[in-house]
Amino acid sequence: MTGADLATWRQQHGLSVEEAAALLGCYRSSIYRWEEGAMELRGSVQELLRLLQDPVIYRRATVLAGRRA
């Protein structure tokens, strides 16, 4: 997944940068850098995003991150 893919995924799910950062367990600045292509997504983040493709996992993760799905 590229930074552009992350931006698309985030927008498709209606997530702000802050919400995406909370869901992925990272800083907002990391989201900005990934989306701008200034930094590559780490393997662990890519794996988490792959897992979040499952609607059940996504729903549970958003509840844990303090956002309703």
Stockholm file with secondary structure:
# STOCKHOLM 1.0

chainA/1-69         MTGADLATWRQQHGLSVEEAAALLGCYRSSIYRWEEGAMELRGSVQELLRLLQDPVIYRRATVLAGRRA
#=GR chainA/1-69 SS CCHHHHHHHHHHTTCCHHHHHHHHTSCHHHHHHHHHTSSCCCHHHHHHHHHTTSHHHHHHHHHHTTCCC
#=GC SS_cons        CCHHHHHHHHHHTTCCHHHHHHHHTSCHHHHHHHHHTSSCCCHHHHHHHHHTTSHHHHHHHHHHTTCCC
//
